[in-house]
Amino acid sequence: MRLLVVEDDPLIADSLTQGLAPLGNTVEIFASLREARAAMAHSQFDLVVLDLGLPDGSGLSLLEEIRKHGDATPVMILTARDGVAERVEGLDLGADDYLTKPFSLAELQARVRALLRRSQQRTDNRLRFGPLCFDPASGEVTLHGERMDLPPRELGLMEGLLLHAGRIAPREQLIDRLFGFGEAGPNALDLYISRLRKRLQGSGVHIRTLRGLGYRLEDDPA
């Protein structure tokens, strides 16, 4: 599971990472609302752990934005023990749970496991990056709301890139996704990458090559 943690206190952020990463989660830490908004605009997360007192505003504003956009991602808010009003407001805005500071790692892990179990009931599993959207249920990719008619391997490649949206999609994983255990020539993946690049020209999104590592979906520079 991929978790987004919005916490500006380095010690608490480190505790959250130590408590959640051993459960098999990828934990991404952001110290401000601005950074968290940018991450959520480009990637999908399975859970958000949200501190309320952040350098550039209240975490409640981010929670409100998430729910206004129809995003059902589970959100756990972190509050001080005396922050009863904030807890109530957070729950009213759509938070799924809250944890008071200081907290025990055992309680943190138990609450996160419970929220992630519930998250598996979500109906919207679409993968998004900017104007790109892939719906696993229908196998459709749309760009700016328009359906892209992709052959099977280009569709599989697009899904693989979107699964790592904003991060590096390892070359070996993409080759396995496209060709399985079959023989793939040294330039086979590059051919399909080139085809997708042509389809994305002028869309605001491009595929960047990171030599020796893989590929990454990125926004076009303004």
N, C-alpha and C positions, 0 to 999 in steps of 0.2 A: 504494500500500500504506500501511497505517496502523501505525505503530510506536510502542510504549510503551517509553520509556527511564526506568529508575529509577536516578538518579545524583544524589547530593547535592553534589558538587563543581561549582560553576558553570562553571569553566574546562573541565572534561572534558565536562560536559553541552553546552556551547557547541560544543566540537569535534565531538561526536557529531552535533549538529544540522547543522553545516556539512558534515560528511562524508556524511550520509544524505539530507538534504532535496533536494540537487541530483539525486539518482537518481529523483526523482518521488515520494518518500515524504512522508507527513504524519507529522511527528515530534512526539510529545507527551512532555514532560519532567515527571517527578515526583521529588521529593526525599526521599520517605519511603515506608515500607511502607504506612502508613495511606492515603496519597493513591493509591498504586498499586492497593491492594485496592479502593478505592471506584471507581476508573476501570474496572477489569476486571469489577466487578459489574454495571456499566451498559452496557459497550460491548465490541465485539469488535475484537481487534487481530490483525495478521498476523505480528507478531514482537515479542518482549520482549527488551530489552537490560537486563541486571540486574547492578547493582553489588552486592557482598556486604556491604560495611561501611557500613551506613546508620544514621542517628541513632536510629531506634527498633527496631533489631534487625538480624539477618543476613538478607540476601537469600535465603539458602538456605531459610528458613522459608516465604517466598512461593513459591519454586519447588516445595517439597514440597506446599503447598496446591493449586497449579495442577494438579499431576499427580494428586493424590488425588481431585480433582473430575473427572478424566477429560478434562481440557483438553489437547489435543495441540498447542497453539500453540508454535511453535519458540521456544526460550529460549537466548540467548547470555549467558553470565556474564562479568563483568569481574573480573579478579583481579590481585593484585600478582605480580611475577615469582617471588617466593619462596613463593607460596601454593599449593604442590603439594597439600597435604592438602585444602584447600578445593576445588581443581579436581577432584580425585578424587571427593570427596563430592558435588560438584555434578553430575558426570557420572553418578554412581550414582543420584542422585535424579531424573534424567531430563533434565538439560540437554543441548541438542543440540550446543553448541560453547562454546568459551571464548576470550577474548582477554586477553592480559596487558598491563598498563600499564607504561610508556607504549606506545602502539600507533601504527602509521602509518595514515593515512587510507586509503591504497590497500588495505592488508590488511583493514581494517574493512569497506570497501565490497565487497571480493571475498567475504568470509565472509558478509556479509548477503545479497548476491545469491544465493549458494549455498543459504542457508537458505530464502530466499523461493521459490526454484525448487522446493525440496522441499515447501514448505508448500502448493503447488498440488495436491499429491497427497492432501491431507486429505479425509476423507469427510464430516466434520461441518462444513457451511457454514451452520448455522442462525444466525439473527440473534436476539439476546436483549436484553431490557431488563426487569429485575425479573421479574414473573410472565408477561411477554409473550414469545412465541417464534414466529418465522416460519421454516418449513422450505422453502427454495426448490425442493427436489426434489419435494415433494408439493403445494406451493402452499397449505399449511395454516398458519393462525395459531391458536395456543392461548393461553389466558389461565388461569393457575393450573392448567395441565394439561388444561383443557377446550377442545374445539375451538370456534372462533368461526366461525359461518356468515356470511361476508362476501360481498356482491356484488362483481363484478370491480373496480369503481373504488375501493371502500372497501379492498379487498385490496391494490390497487396503492398506495394512499395509506399504508396501514399499513406496507407494505414500505419505502416511501420514508422514512417517519419512523424506522423501525428501522435503516435504513442510516446514519442520522445520530444514532443514539441517544445522548442526553446532550449533543448539539450542535445547532446551529441547522440545520434543513432549509430551504434557501432556497425562498421562495414560488414563484419562477419555475421551479425544478426540479420542484417538486411539480405545478405546472400542466402542464408538458410531459409528465410521467409519466402524468397522468390523461387529458389531452385531446390529446396529440400536437400535430399541426399544425392541428387543428380549432379552430373558434371556441369560445371559452369565455367565458361571461358574467362580469361583474366580481365576482359573488358566488358563482360556481359552486364554487370551492374551499372557500369558507367553509361552504357547505352540507354538503359531505362531512366537513369537520373537525367540524362540529357533530354529525353522525351518529356519528362515532367517539367523540366525547366522551361521548355518552350511553351508548355501549356500555361505556366504561371507568369509568363512575361506580362508586365503591366498591371499585375494584380495587387501589388503592394507586398508580396511575399516572394522570397527566393530561397533556393537551396544552396547553402554554403558547403564547400568541401574543406574538411580538416584533414590534411594529408596524414596518412598512417593511423587515423582514428575512425573517421566516418563522415557523416553528413548531418547538417542541422538546418531546420527551418528557421528563417529569420525574417524580420520586417525589412522592407526596402528602406534605405536611408531617406529621410525627408528632403 
